[in-house]
Amino acid sequence: MPASTNEFWEPESYDHVIGVKNGGKLGTLRVKPSSILWKPAGAQKFYSKSLDDFIVWMRTGTLVKK
């Protein structure tokens, strides 16, 4: 990942655990100044996209292919 031009003032990242109504865990969303990461429940690794790619996707509905 390239160095980020954005920054959080405190802390470095935020994790949000997403659950389902029956009490199970859907996954974890991690927000960083440079990227958005997703880890499904039971997975070992996060999937990530740069914040720039995420912004393009949200504005256009089209994922950036790299």
N, C-alpha and C positions, 0 to 999 in steps of 0.2 A: 504494500500500500504506500502511496506517496505521502509525504509529510502533509499534515492538515493545516489549512489556513484558518480553520475555526477552532474554538476551544471552549470547554466547560470551565467555569471558574472553580467549581468543586463538584463532586469528585471526578475522576477520569472517565467513568462510564456509569450508565444506569441499567440495571437489569429489571425486567418486568416479567414475572411468571404469569402465564396465561392458563387458566383452568377451565374446565367444563362443568356443567351443572351437577353431574354425578360425583363431583369431588376429585376427578382425575385431572392430570396435568396435560395440557396440550403442547406446551413448549415454553421457551424463554426467548424474549426479545431483548437484545442488548443494543443500546444507543450510545454511540461514541461521537466525538466531534467530526471524525473523518468517515464514519461508516455506520451502517445498520446491519446487525447480525441476527440470525434466527437459528435456534437449535430445537428441533422437535424433541418431545419427551422421549427419553431413553437413548438419545443420540450422544455420541462422544464429542463431535465437532460442530462448530457453528458454520453456517453458510453466511457469506457476507457480500454486500454490495457497497460501493463507495457512496458517500452522501450525494455526490454530483449525479451518479447514475440513478439513485433513488429519487432525486428531485425531478429528473427528466421523466422517469416512469410515472410519478404522481401527476405531473403536468400533462403528459401526452397519452398515458395508458400503454406506452410501448416500452418494453424492457430493452436496455442497451446490451447489445451482443459484443462480447470481447473475446 
